[in-house]
Amino acid sequence: MPLRLESKVALITGAARGIGLGIARAFAAEGAAVVLTDVRDAPGAAAAGSIGTRACYHRLDVRREEDWERVIASVLEQHGRLNVLVNNAGITGFEDGPVAHDPEHASLDAWHAVLATNLDGVFLGCRFAIRAMRARGTGSIVNIGSRSGVVGVPRAAAYAASKAAIRHHTKSVALYCAEEGLKIRCNCIQPAAIMTPMWDAMLGTGPDRAANTARVAADAPLNRFGTPEEVAALAVHLAGDESGYTTGAEFNIDGGMLAGAAKPPGPKQT
């Protein structure tokens, strides 16, 4: 079978680890040239090296316009085009330890820090991608949202708000590109409970990790965490030409959490 992303050039933010790295590996395996970006330079460069000659690494702080200008210019100079952007970079606000993120006690600085990365980063990514893709008139933008953008999260209010905004910005971008007569599509993947290093702060690394993991997994009807590879499989579909009629859509990868079941079903009655 032909490679699904052959000859495409894809840029992935937050690609040093986790979902972003899983997507980069899947894209390269399907024939794409992949540009991994992150602010973690050593892991990012190592991740690109582990993929091989199809991959390279650039430092990109998604909050900074000048970083976007520099990286996009480099991609266009090296490859002559940008076909796919995956806006994956994101933070929860708990990376450096416990901090108040509930609606009553969160500081304005803490609120702004989460939105700057999660929402401003997606806005800037979409803006620069549209401009880079306009010359060819085609492309695919994949925004990584979250189940937390669909339901409220009482003690992670900024994270939930940022991911909810990504859902709607995805639709605005999709409609704008269609109005402009561009075949640039924009879609949103909304994962939940995907086993990545982002969960370390919540699951811990000590003897209680297994019990904490089982407790969180029990919230999903499928009773397990998802994997970056499962998210990457959908990203490949949305990046490729086979999804050419799909835009402004959102896709949940959550083990059934948003399907309506409050907890996994009990044993089948016979």
GIHU-V602977 format. One line per field, one symbol per residue. psi: psi as a letter, one per 40 degrees, with the letter a starting at -180 (. if undefined). A space follows every 10 residues. Layout:
psi = ???
//
This chain:
psi = iihdfheihh hhifediadd ddddddddde eihhhhiieg dddddddddd daeeiihihh heehdddddd ddddddddee ihdhhhgdhi ideedeihih fiedehiddd dddddddddd dddddddddd ddeddeeiih hhhhbideed iihdefdddd dddddddddd ddddddddde fifhihihhg ihfhgieded dddieaeedd dddddddeeh defiiiiddd dddddddddi eefeehieii hhgeeedeee hdiiiiihh.
//
